[in-house]
């Protein structure tokens, strides 16, 4: 994640900023505040597969939030202006949280009052019906669903929604469904419908079918087991066929959720107002509420600033919150230590796993990579981001929030988190590489600057000739993403797009995807692993797939070691004492705005 915000799956190595639109399987709600260890327990208990709900599970209205009352205004402190409001352009954390209030899609996630998540039909009557071995998926729309202008939402709008994502001006959102429909990798999917639907051409019925105004059917050439998860992403929310203004839609979208943007209120860098959408029908929506009259969103409020305002709980801060700002690292101890503040905090996992990349094009000797792994002080890396609440030491590439996760520690890092220099020294000597030059790159942000000292010190003690190289935060991923970069080790992080390691293992470890700016930052390529990725990707049994993905990740870590896991990301957020219904939603990795209300 960059300093401003992140591409959904890519986490920051600069600061523990707002998470991604992450799909996780644990919940730590109100009352489980900073410093509590409940999040891990709940992650473990709720790591079971998030099931695909039937029509009954998808029928609204949503169950009432205990004690909730209607009315009032909630002030929302946000660090960043929303760059994109067009759903198809949304693939970052804060915009994804906002989208839950504004936009509906074919499927969504229902978080019930007991903390259980289910994939349900949102605009659709259920989470989808598959046939033909997972190659065909059919969705039927609910009756009575409308846009904010009262226009009914039909299958024509859904066809338009997916077809417009092939147009060249849509360049920031997810591409899973497009690539599956086109059976293509990278940007090759655009060839299927180069201009989207704007010049009168459409996807053939053999790919995307709308036999009537209430039905949409997807046809894939290969089995797709995860479609209900993918369709729940903000990037696949409905856009009207009539009312699509192409590029201009990004600043003035048409709402389908319980709230709409008050016309003229969106001021970049300043703020925006959300008001009730009178054409939203709660009886069609199992996932959302409409308790608050208005959300007054203010931009440009830094993490330390929002933390101080919310800790004070003074005046209008009592009815304030931030959807995405989290407690800054310097304040975590105070939040955890003062009961009156702690009870107004929520905490939870983000889906990110921080890693130290080993450039496989330069560090070809596994024994050298093992020496680095044993030397690295992962505790020092985590400590730089603030404790308690900043994260948890990692032993795996797979987050504790994902189905299939197991606790492993193949290199003994959890037992010796400050590093085992003697073991590293021995391995480097066995490799015959004592005195080897090692270029260590990281961003010039405060946290990496802090932990880089401990990292370099341990590596030098192990026998490496370490050359530190700090890089600009805003272009860091572009630099390390180059296949011919001149660095040996460098940190990054990655998180799942939905609760499946399908969105972790293939993008990060498929050697066929190695290219500039691709997320395989270690430039790892193992033909046997690539073949196994293809096999697991076509499994339609999600439980079997989850087991196999974790096994493959463990195999990669133990046998090839292209990266060393450092820590699992977590976050702590605050709210005012007059804000009710505050729970951490791990699907969006933030507080759940659809459950909020103002206490009377």
C-alpha angles and dihedrals in degrees: 000000000000124000094266101043140309143262099247099257099034117079130204125264087185103063137345091257129166110316127241131267084278129181111217137152108229135077132203108181139186112322093030094098142166115326097014117132093210092103093070093047091051092045089055095046095045099040089103114117113288100238129226108246126226128222093282092053089049099051118109160254103076116240112266119262106242111260095004120152130186128246140042137085128274119205113219121203113206129175096207136050113235106257093190134033097166103101092222089059095050117107103131135089107252096041089049092055091049090050092065088069097042111034141044129203137187093274136017142171121267114208107193127203091265092058098255120141125213130176104235139174110271106175087001126073092240141358091278141281117248128202139163091053093305095312094108126050124183128198129187118201123234118246119252100025112143144173120246090267092058094255111143117245109236138173088266089065091049092048088050090048093058097037094053090058089072091061117106096238090064099082110139108055134083119292103194098109093041092052092046092050092049094038087227140129129228115351093333089103090077090072089072092068108000098183098031113229095316097101095047099267123123140188110271118255087246086069105028120012131190105179092172139002092271102044134073123178128192120207118197129183091220130039114274113196098171101054096115089055094048095047089057091066116111089239091070098053116133122274118190119247088218107052100031105135094182110219092008091057087076091075101035112032126173112247126226099172131079093283137046133194111264104243113261094007099106108098114172110235093011114057152270140234127231118200134180118288105224092198094060110105113208090200089069095047124074095174109049143059134198102208100133122071094209143004112212103201118195122193129206097045109137124218094254091046096050090044092054093045094049094043089054092055088197129153111323090001085081089072095039136102140157120237092206114002109105132199110285116244094249092059100046094094092051093048091049094045102049112070095204090056097037092058088059093055134090127199137190147145126281113212094242126117115198115218141178108232121220110207100234092197090062105025100054097153110086091203089061090050089050090051090054091046093054092046097050114104099217091176090062090051092052094043091059089066096053135266142261102034102015097099149299131260112265133221099171141048088233119080119238087241094066127089109253096033118145129180109253134161108183095166098040093245094141090053093047105024094163089060137261102251095175092055090047091049091052094050093048090051091050089052090052091234104117108149092022114161113245122187111208115195127190139149124280092239119121098255099053090040087057099048094038089076093059093042094051092044093055093045092051091050088052090057105266125133096228122202113191119212121184116199133199111273096223094056100029097111092045090055099046089040092069112104091220097047114147098227129105102200131015135157129246138150137218135193137191122265090211134359096290132088085225083091092050113037101043098046094044104036108026104112092202088067095060108130137120112300094009115133094243087100095167090054090232119177124175114161092207090054091047090054092049090050089057091050097049093042090066097050113117094192101089094195092054091044092051091053093047094047092054091046090052092048090050091049091051091049096047101038104033108014100202089163138014116225112233110175145344111238122242134172142203123208134186137214138184122265094249094056114096135187093045113163132152111248110204093195090069096022094232141073112305106250093191092069099047124118138167114251115233 
